[in-house]
C-alpha cells in the first residue's frame, strides 16, 4: 500500500520531476555545434546570461541528474563519455 501511495504522490507532482527551463536550455545549447573558438562562450553569455564557468558547473551537475538523462539521453550520455575520457587522461 505504501508503494501505491508513493507512485500516486509522484503523479500529483509531475513538475517536480521535469527539468527547469534553464536546465533544458543548457542541454539544448549542448546539442548545437559551434563554428569556431569563443562562439560557444558567447552563446552562453548572450542566450543564458551565465558566465561560462558557472555554465559548466551547472552542466556538470546536470549530467548526474536522472531527470536530464530522461529528458535528453543522447546528449547526456555523449557528455558523460566526454567527461569520463577527460578524467581518465588526468
MMTF fields as JSON, N, C-alpha, C and O atoms, coordinates in Angstrom:
{
  "mmtfVersion": "1.0.0",
  "mmtfProducer": "UNKNOWN",
  "numBonds": 359,
  "numAtoms": 360,
  "numGroups": 90,
  "numChains": 1,
  "numModels": 1,
  "chainsPerModel": [1],
  "groupsPerChain": [90],
  "chainIdList": ["A"],
  "bondAtomList": [4, 2, 8, 6, 12, 10, 16, 14, 20, 18, 24, 22, 28, 26, 32, 30, 36, 34, 40, 38, 44, 42, 48, 46, 52, 50, 56, 54, 60, 58, 64, 62, 68, 66, 72, 70, 76, 74, 80, 78, 84, 82, 88, 86, 92, 90, 96, 94, 100, 98, 104, 102, 108, 106, 112, 110, 116, 114, 120, 118, 124, 122, 128, 126, 132, 130, 136, 134, 140, 138, 144, 142, 148, 146, 152, 150, 156, 154, 160, 158, 164, 162, 168, 166, 172, 170, 176, 174, 180, 178, 184, 182, 188, 186, 192, 190, 196, 194, 200, 198, 204, 202, 208, 206, 212, 210, 216, 214, 220, 218, 224, 222, 228, 226, 232, 230, 236, 234, 240, 238, 244, 242, 248, 246, 252, 250, 256, 254, 260, 258, 264, 262, 268, 266, 272, 270, 276, 274, 280, 278, 284, 282, 288, 286, 292, 290, 296, 294, 300, 298, 304, 302, 308, 306, 312, 310, 316, 314, 320, 318, 324, 322, 328, 326, 332, 330, 336, 334, 340, 338, 344, 342, 348, 346, 352, 350, 356, 354],
  "bondOrderList": [1, 1, 1, 1, 1, 1, 1, 1, 1, 1, 1, 1, 1, 1, 1, 1, 1, 1, 1, 1, 1, 1, 1, 1, 1, 1, 1, 1, 1, 1, 1, 1, 1, 1, 1, 1, 1, 1, 1, 1, 1, 1, 1, 1, 1, 1, 1, 1, 1, 1, 1, 1, 1, 1, 1, 1, 1, 1, 1, 1, 1, 1, 1, 1, 1, 1, 1, 1, 1, 1, 1, 1, 1, 1, 1, 1, 1, 1, 1, 1, 1, 1, 1, 1, 1, 1, 1, 1, 1],
  "groupList": [{"groupName": "UNK", "atomNameList": ["N", "CA", "C", "O"], "elementList": ["N", "C", "C", "O"], "formalChargeList": [0, 0, 0, 0], "bondAtomList": [1, 0, 2, 1, 3, 2], "bondOrderList": [1, 1, 2], "singleLetterCode": "X", "chemCompType": "L-PEPTIDE LINKING"}],
  "groupTypeList": [0, 0, 0, 0, 0, 0, 0, 0, 0, 0, 0, 0, 0, 0, 0, 0, 0, 0, 0, 0, 0, 0, 0, 0, 0, 0, 0, 0, 0, 0, 0, 0, 0, 0, 0, 0, 0, 0, 0, 0, 0, 0, 0, 0, 0, 0, 0, 0, 0, 0, 0, 0, 0, 0, 0, 0, 0, 0, 0, 0, 0, 0, 0, 0, 0, 0, 0, 0, 0, 0, 0, 0, 0, 0, 0, 0, 0, 0, 0, 0, 0, 0, 0, 0, 0, 0, 0, 0, 0, 0],
  "groupIdList": [1, 2, 3, 4, 5, 6, 7, 8, 9, 10, 11, 12, 13, 14, 15, 16, 17, 18, 19, 20, 21, 22, 23, 24, 25, 26, 27, 28, 29, 30, 31, 32, 33, 34, 35, 36, 37, 38, 39, 40, 41, 42, 43, 44, 45, 46, 47, 48, 49, 50, 51, 52, 53, 54, 55, 56, 57, 58, 59, 60, 61, 62, 63, 64, 65, 66, 67, 68, 69, 70, 71, 72, 73, 74, 75, 76, 77, 78, 79, 80, 81, 82, 83, 84, 85, 86, 87, 88, 89, 90],
  "secStructList": [7, 2, 2, 2, 2, 2, 2, 2, 2, 2, 2, 2, 6, 2, 2, 2, 2, 1, 7, 7, 2, 2, 2, 2, 2, 2, 2, 2, 2, 2, 2, 1, 7, 7, 1, 1, 6, 6, 2, 2, 2, 2, 2, 0, 0, 0, 0, 0, 7, 7, 7, 2, 2, 2, 2, 2, 2, 2, 2, 2, 2, 2, 2, 6, 7, 2, 2, 2, 2, 2, 2, 7, 2, 2, 2, 2, 2, 2, 2, 2, 2, 2, 2, 2, 2, 2, 2, 2, 2, 7],
  "xCoordList": [0.823, 0.0, 0.868, 0.538, 1.953, 2.847, 3.432, 3.625, 3.716, 4.271, 3.273, 3.662, 2.005, 0.979, 0.874, 0.664, 1.018, 0.968, 2.124, 1.938, 3.307, 4.467, 4.247, 4.511, 3.765, 3.502, 2.472, 2.609, 1.431, 0.38, 0.946, 0.595, 1.804, 2.4, 3.253, 3.227, 4.004, 4.817, 3.95, 4.323, 2.786, 1.892, 1.257, 0.928, 1.079, 0.487, 1.457, 1.032, 2.764, 3.766, 4.664, 5.878, 4.111, 4.947, 5.946, 7.021, 5.614, 6.548, 7.809, 8.856, 7.732, 8.908, 9.9, 11.105, 9.403, 10.267, 10.804, 11.745, 10.226, 10.655, 11.852, 12.052, 12.63, 13.761, 13.263, 12.259, 13.957, 13.641, 13.992, 14.751, 13.437, 13.696, 15.193, 15.697, 15.896, 17.337, 18.078, 19.001, 17.687, 18.336, 18.084, 18.982, 16.871, 16.559, 17.344, 17.79, 17.515, 18.268, 19.741, 20.377, 20.286, 21.676, 21.853, 22.806, 20.952, 21.038, 20.839, 21.495, 19.948, 19.724, 20.978, 21.323, 21.648, 22.882, 23.953, 24.722, 24.002, 24.998, 24.72, 25.639, 23.498, 23.166, 23.664, 23.852, 23.876, 24.271, 25.761, 26.561, 26.104, 27.503, 27.883, 27.027, 29.146, 29.597, 30.73, 31.615, 30.709, 31.627, 33.091, 33.963, 33.382, 34.793, 35.02, 34.092, 36.271, 36.608, 35.886, 35.809, 35.38, 34.695, 33.215, 32.486, 32.752, 31.344, 30.44, 29.386, 30.86, 30.048, 29.987, 28.918, 31.13, 31.163, 30.295, 29.609, 30.327, 29.496, 28.008, 27.209, 27.647, 26.253, 25.826, 24.694, 26.715, 26.403, 26.063, 25.074, 26.89, 26.665, 25.403, 24.592, 25.243, 24.142, 22.793, 21.799, 22.752, 21.475, 21.032, 19.839, 21.992, 21.633, 21.939, 21.454, 22.744, 23.093, 23.973, 23.918, 24.79, 25.669, 27.127, 27.465, 27.978, 29.413, 29.736, 29.141, 30.657, 30.991, 31.372, 31.014, 32.085, 32.47, 31.229, 31.152, 30.262, 29.025, 28.234, 27.666, 28.198, 27.511, 28.062, 27.296, 29.383, 29.978, 29.782, 29.715, 29.69, 29.358, 27.938, 27.702, 27.007, 25.619, 25.5, 24.771, 26.216, 26.181, 26.709, 26.112, 27.812, 28.39, 27.412, 27.272, 26.745, 25.745, 24.562, 24.001, 24.198, 23.072, 23.357, 22.439, 24.603, 24.955, 24.727, 24.59, 24.687, 24.445, 22.975, 22.613, 22.145, 20.727, 19.926, 19.94, 19.239, 18.451, 17.356, 16.959, 16.868, 15.864, 16.447, 15.763, 17.711, 18.368, 18.532, 18.325, 18.901, 19.053, 17.723, 17.685, 16.646, 15.324, 14.905, 14.236, 15.293, 14.912, 15.658, 15.061, 16.97, 17.794, 18.913, 20.067, 18.579, 19.574, 20.766, 21.879, 20.574, 21.679, 22.73, 23.922, 22.279, 23.209, 23.878, 25.093, 23.103, 23.666, 24.677, 25.751, 24.358, 25.314, 26.583, 27.677, 26.449, 27.628, 28.513, 29.731, 27.907, 28.679, 29.293, 30.392, 28.597, 29.172, 30.417, 31.412, 30.359, 31.527, 32.705, 33.843, 32.435, 33.49, 34.087, 35.307, 33.239, 33.71, 34.583, 35.644, 34.141, 34.922, 36.254, 37.26, 36.281, 37.534, 38.497, 39.694, 38.012, 38.879, 39.399, 40.551, 38.564, 39.001, 40.073, 41.013, 39.924, 40.891, 42.246, 43.275, 42.266, 43.518, 44.323, 45.543, 43.673, 44.356, 45.159, 45.79],
  "yCoordList": [-1.191, 0.0, 1.255, 2.227, 1.253, 2.405, 2.666, 3.818, 1.594, 1.748, 2.462, 3.321, 2.112, 2.764, 4.24, 5.082, 4.557, 5.939, 6.741, 7.879, 6.151, 6.829, 7.118, 8.229, 6.129, 6.344, 7.443, 8.276, 7.451, 8.45, 9.848, 10.793, 9.988, 11.285, 11.767, 12.956, 10.89, 11.272, 11.779, 12.727, 11.153, 11.56, 12.911, 13.647, 13.251, 14.532, 15.69, 16.844, 15.402, 16.456, 16.257, 16.132, 16.222, 15.983, 17.095, 16.847, 18.334, 19.43, 19.284, 19.812, 18.577, 18.351, 17.434, 17.518, 16.568, 15.637, 16.233, 15.691, 17.334, 17.947, 18.856, 19.379, 19.026, 19.947, 21.388, 21.676, 22.273, 23.696, 24.211, 23.581, 25.348, 25.936, 26.149, 25.874, 26.637, 26.875, 25.566, 25.52, 24.502, 23.202, 22.678, 22.12, 22.856, 22.448, 23.28, 22.757, 24.572, 25.45, 25.052, 25.138, 24.621, 24.166, 22.94, 22.867, 21.983, 20.784, 21.123, 20.541, 22.05, 22.458, 23.109, 22.877, 23.909, 24.544, 23.492, 23.619, 22.459, 21.394, 20.555, 19.934, 20.524, 19.778, 20.486, 19.858, 21.787, 22.582, 22.46, 22.124, 22.739, 22.837, 24.305, 25.156, 24.608, 25.991, 26.139, 25.285, 27.223, 27.374, 27.594, 27.192, 28.202, 28.488, 28.77, 28.75, 29.034, 29.3, 30.548, 31.568, 30.445, 31.569, 31.658, 32.364, 30.961, 31.054, 30.466, 31.022, 29.35, 28.719, 29.607, 29.792, 30.152, 31.021, 32.257, 32.707, 32.797, 33.957, 33.586, 34.351, 32.419, 31.966, 31.754, 32.073, 31.225, 31.008, 32.342, 32.453, 33.345, 34.666, 35.337, 35.856, 35.324, 36.057, 35.365, 36.023, 34.055, 33.349, 32.946, 32.941, 32.612, 32.134, 33.149, 33.014, 34.166, 35.171, 34.624, 35.091, 33.628, 32.997, 33.196, 33.303, 33.244, 33.19, 31.749, 30.813, 31.559, 30.195, 29.259, 28.082, 29.762, 28.905, 28.388, 27.203, 29.257, 28.846, 27.879, 26.907, 28.148, 27.267, 25.85, 24.89, 25.713, 24.378, 23.71, 22.483, 24.483, 23.903, 23.33, 22.212, 24.098, 23.636, 22.432, 21.484, 22.471, 21.357, 20.084, 19.018, 20.185, 19.013, 18.403, 17.181, 19.229, 18.723, 18.099, 17.094, 18.7, 18.207, 16.819, 16.012, 16.538, 15.23, 14.096, 12.938, 14.426, 13.417, 13.352, 12.574, 14.147, 14.227, 13.247, 13.365, 12.296, 11.335, 11.996, 11.449, 13.153, 13.866, 14.323, 14.302, 14.736, 15.165, 13.978, 14.1, 12.842, 11.636, 11.253, 10.863, 11.359, 11.043, 12.06, 11.704, 13.312, 14.378, 14.284, 14.449, 14.019, 14.003, 12.976, 13.345, 11.688, 10.643, 10.672, 10.348, 11.043, 11.05, 12.087, 11.786, 13.294, 14.361, 14.067, 14.215, 13.652, 13.395, 12.249, 12.355, 11.174, 10.057, 10.451, 10.035, 11.253, 11.724, 12.577, 12.399, 13.496, 14.364, 13.592, 13.918, 12.587, 11.747, 11.016, 10.912, 10.508, 9.824, 10.783, 10.421, 11.993, 13.006, 13.318, 13.402, 13.487, 13.799, 12.673, 12.926, 11.441, 10.303, 10.176, 9.833, 10.443, 10.382, 11.438, 11.173, 12.611, 13.685, 13.343, 13.632, 12.738, 12.33, 11.238, 11.213, 10.348, 9.252, 9.785, 9.182, 10.895, 11.49, 12.099, 12.221, 12.474, 13.16, 12.209, 12.622],
  "zCoordList": [0.0, 0.0, 0.0, -0.68, 0.737, 0.763, -0.62, -1.008, -1.364, -2.701, -3.618, -4.409, -3.515, -4.334, -3.967, -4.84, -2.694, -2.247, -2.839, -3.268, -2.861, -3.417, -4.896, -5.355, -5.644, -7.071, -7.263, -8.159, -6.418, -6.531, -6.274, -6.981, -5.283, -4.979, -6.144, -6.46, -6.789, -7.928, -9.063, -9.755, -9.264, -10.341, -10.049, -10.98, -8.783, -8.417, -8.615, -8.669, -8.724, -8.828, -10.043, -9.88, -11.259, -12.426, -12.668, -13.215, -12.269, -12.487, -11.651, -12.024, -10.527, -9.693, -10.407, -10.169, -11.274, -11.986, -13.285, -13.866, -13.747, -15.007, -14.769, -13.672, -15.806, -15.74, -15.807, -16.46, -15.139, -15.214, -16.606, -17.341, -16.952, -18.264, -18.501, -19.589, -17.483, -17.642, -17.879, -18.692, -17.183, -17.386, -18.794, -19.424, -19.28, -20.644, -21.655, -22.676, -21.376, -22.273, -22.311, -23.362, -21.185, -21.143, -22.024, -22.799, -21.915, -22.755, -24.228, -25.091, -24.517, -25.913, -26.488, -27.646, -25.695, -26.156, -26.431, -27.383, -25.603, -25.795, -27.04, -27.575, -27.501, -28.725, -29.978, -31.02, -29.876, -31.036, -31.326, -30.453, -32.56, -32.949, -33.021, -33.263, -32.814, -32.837, -33.839, -33.909, -34.62, -35.751, -35.403, -36.174, -34.297, -34.005, -32.547, -31.738, -32.217, -30.817, -30.296, -30.98, -29.118, -28.489, -28.799, -28.103, -29.823, -30.201, -29.113, -28.804, -28.543, -27.501, -26.259, -25.677, -25.856, -24.682, -24.895, -23.977, -26.098, -26.43, -26.331, -25.791, -26.852, -26.784, -25.334, -24.968, -24.517, -23.096, -22.432, -21.708, -22.687, -22.075, -22.62, -21.854, -23.941, -24.564, -24.375, -24.071, -24.551, -24.524, -23.12, -22.816, -22.275, -20.938, -19.839, -18.716, -20.16, -19.161, -18.059, -16.921, -18.395, -17.415, -17.792, -18.971, -16.793, -17.047, -17.457, -16.923, -18.384, -18.814, -17.664, -17.685, -16.676, -15.542, -14.827, -14.501, -14.581, -13.906, -14.778, -14.281, -16.073, -17.017, -16.918, -16.825, -16.937, -16.901, -15.543, -15.473, -14.465, -13.163, -13.196, -12.737, -13.739, -13.822, -14.751, -14.456, -15.872, -16.816, -16.165, -16.315, -15.452, -14.81, -13.801, -13.74, -13.022, -12.069, -12.815, -12.379, -13.929, -14.72, -15.291, -15.435, -15.612, -16.173, -15.176, -15.57, -13.894, -12.859, -12.446, -11.563, -13.067, -12.72, -13.584, -14.81, -12.98, -13.763, -14.607, -15.636, -14.188, -14.98, -16.315, -17.339, -16.298, -17.536, -18.475, -19.682, -17.924, -18.737, -19.375, -20.542, -18.627, -19.17, -20.234, -21.204, -20.055, -20.987, -22.318, -23.382, -22.255, -23.475, -23.322, -23.105, -23.432, -23.175, -24.132, -23.717, -25.377, -26.336, -25.932, -25.873, -25.66, -25.279, -23.948, -23.82, -22.961, -21.629, -21.682, -21.091, -22.37, -22.453, -23.202, -22.823, -24.268, -25.004, -24.097, -24.069, -23.362, -22.48, -21.312, -20.863, -20.827, -19.772, -20.276, -19.558, -21.521, -22.098, -22.238, -21.939, -22.688, -22.825, -21.46, -21.315, -20.475, -19.121, -18.577, -18.007, -18.75, -18.259, -18.987, -18.367, -20.285, -21.045, -20.539, -20.424, -20.24, -19.714, -18.321, -17.996, -17.515, -16.18, -16.27, -15.475, -17.234, -17.394, -17.858, -17.555, -18.58, -19.05, -17.907, -18.012, -16.838, -15.717, -14.884, -13.91]
}
